Every structure is written in C-alpha cells, then in structure tokens.
Amino acid sequence: MSAVVGALVLVELTSGVLQGYYTPLLTDIARALGITDADVTWLEAVQLAVSALTVPLLAAAGDRVGHRRVLIISSVVTAAASWALLATGAPVLFFAAWALQGLYAVWLPAEIALIHTRARAHGAPGAVTRRAAGLLVGALELGVIVGALAGGQLITVTGNLSLTLAIPAIVTTLCVGVIAVWVKDPAPAGAAVGGPGSAPESPAERERRRGDILGASLLALTIAALMGALSLLRVQGLGWPVLAFVAVALVLGYLFARQELGHASPTLDLRVLSTKRQGPVQLTAFLFGASILGAQAPLSTFARTDPAVSGHGLGLSSGQASYVIGAYVLSLALGALALGPLTKRLALRDALIAGALLTALGYALFLPNHASLAGVIANMAVAGLGSGLLVAALPPAAAAAAPPERTGMATGATNAIKTLGGAFASAVFGLALAHGGAGADGSAPLSGYLTVWGICAGTSLLAAALLLRVPRASLQDA
C-alpha cells in the first residue's frame, strides 16, 4: 500500500504543477494566440466545463473497469493535450487541448477510490484513506507552488514560450509511466494479498453490468446546459437566454433523475447520494466550490487594485501578488496535511465541520480587515487552513459514506459538484463585482468585494450546519 500511495503522491505533484504552472504565463499565452487578456478567462471556463462533464463519468466508470485504468487513460489524454499546447500558433487547437487537459481533475477522486478499495484488505479503510488523502492534497498544493514559481522564472530566463510549455508536458508524460509501473494491476482471483499493489483494486462484488449510456448522456447534456446558462449569466447578466438554458437543464435533469432511479447500474446513484450520510457531504462540496474555486480571481484582482486610484486594494505588482497567492496555497497544504493527525482525535465529520468553520472565519475577517497586506495574508491563512482540511476530507468522507461498489462514483461526484459550485459562484461574483460600475482604472467597487467575501463566509457556515446532520460516527471504520 505504501508504494501505491507514494506513486499517487507523485501523480498529485504533477496535478499541482499543471494547476500552478500556467498562471504566470497567461499574458504571454494571450499574446502568442493573438487574443486579449479578457479572452483568457474563457480558457478557465472551458476547462472547468470539461472537468464538470467528464469527472463524474470517468469516476463512475472506475467502479466498473477499475480506477487504475481510469487513471492511465486520463493521464495519457492529459499528457497528449499538454504536448498539443505547444501549438500556440493554432488558437483552435490550443483551446481544444487546454479543454482536454481538464481530465486531470479526475485523478484525485480516482486515487481516493483506489486507496479506499485496496485498504479494505487491511481492515481500516477509513483511517488509511484519510492519512493518504492528506498526503495527496499536500502534494497537490506543493505542486501548485512549485509550478507557479517554475513557470514564472523559466519564461523570464529563456524568453521562449514553447520551451517553457514543454516542461509540464514532459512532467505529465513521466506521470503516465509512474502510474503504469508503480500502481499495479489487481491480483488474480485467488491470489494472496498483502504486498504493495497486490490487493484487489476493488471488492469482489464490483459491478460488471452494462454501463448506463443514456444516463451518462443525459448527465452530460444537463451539465452542458447549466454551464451554458452560467456562461451567459457571466457575460450578459440575467435575461431570457439564461432562463431558457436553465429551463432546458431542469427538463434534462428531471429525465436524468428518472433514468437513474430506474437503472440497475446508474452513472450517479441518486439513492446513495441523497442518504443522510452522503447528502450533506455532497452539498458541502457544492457550497465549498464558491470559495475554493469562485473566490480566487476576486482575491487576485483585489490584491492588484491600486488604492491610490480606487480607494481600496493593496496595489501589488504581479510578482508581489504571486507571493500572496503562494502563502494561501501553503496554508492549504498545511490544512490538508493536518487531516490525518486531527482525525486521530476528532471524528471525520467533526474535522469537516472544523474546516468549514475556519473557512467561514477567514472570509468573514475580510469584511473589517482588508486594508493592509498583513491583514489580507492573515485572513487568507485562516481560510486556507480550513479549505485545505475540506479539500482533503471531502473525498474520504464520500468514500466512507458509499457502499463498496459506489466508491468511485461518490468521490467523483464531490469533485464534479464542487466544480459546478465554483462555476455558479464565479458567475454570481462577476455580477457582484460589476454592480456599481468600474473605477477609473477598471477596478471593481469595494462593495462587490464585500459581497464576495460575505457569500463565501455564509456558504461555509451553511455547510457546517448541514454537516451537523451527519451522525458523528457514521463516517468512521466499523
């Protein structure tokens, strides 16, 4: 088991590098593609959409065909897409490759499901999974820091964008080899278990039934309609096109629910997801998406806003702002690494509540305390510790609350639902920051930022209240 976890730590380091490496290069990428800085935001939007569409499908597929196989397929596609990003002279190809690179989002839920199913052979899947999750998310956040610093420094030293973009492609290609060599196939039926990689990847009762193709298609169309509504809401504001997309999504969602409830092997098992143990965990993932995904751009723009012109903000340069973001990511890593030691004293449910409360406190502190750099870093550190706990604890909680044959489906659902929450919050936050008009330098009004921070604090408090409905010991090993 330790060899498998060690290999997956390297995979999450790679995931972090992908998430951090390109951030300081976005202006250079925009110039190479011949697009404006504003158009770069569509890169994020299209990748989030692909993640939201594919993660639940791939994670559920792992319950049928094996989580290792899903890891290999998604890493091969991600590596190929990373190499295709070197084609900056072809904007359409670049956007398509950037979108396909979003398949790395399935790595963490697939890894948690893989570890949880293998750990059953050791008799304590919950404890093993929680410790591993802390290490994986800690590695992920470390990779984000390393990636951001490496990308920014390499483009400065070489001045060559293609050479700079080749580095994450090389790292991701090596990641495929790590999975293929160190994450072994399940042992044959009747073989002894005990060594690293020798335990069955999933329980004997793993389903081999035909996949729910219609359900998967309806889910994809429902998410696509929702993402279309959110994209229009962000660009045009509330109007009849947005309402039309919402109406289509509701109809598709109803058809999807009927299909899943009547299928023997559904893509998303709604009966499992709506239980008293699982439902609050999934709702927490949605609410948490507002702060972990939706609030990052407002935090960055607030740090860059010049107080001499707008009356608020920190007036930092891009280099200084990257260090602030780095401090936030470091606090995320510390929060994630604290999960294992914390759950030796607290139930996993209580650790989730602690993470939600810390996140709420961090964003609530922004309301009175946003005028100084030290104050903003302190707020982000508190919110980061709580967010790190939640990032690490949500997949193990979903796995613990799911039956053995639905582990991948449940962990994948947390990631997909979190992405939807972040996309929805991003649209709402965009409207909040636009309300009241832009300043002379194009900056958003302070009232918009106060609204963003207030929503993040409120959604985190609501998540803590929902988690109180989960029985305290229900996410623990028997």
Beta strands, then each sheet from edge to edge (+ up, - down):
end
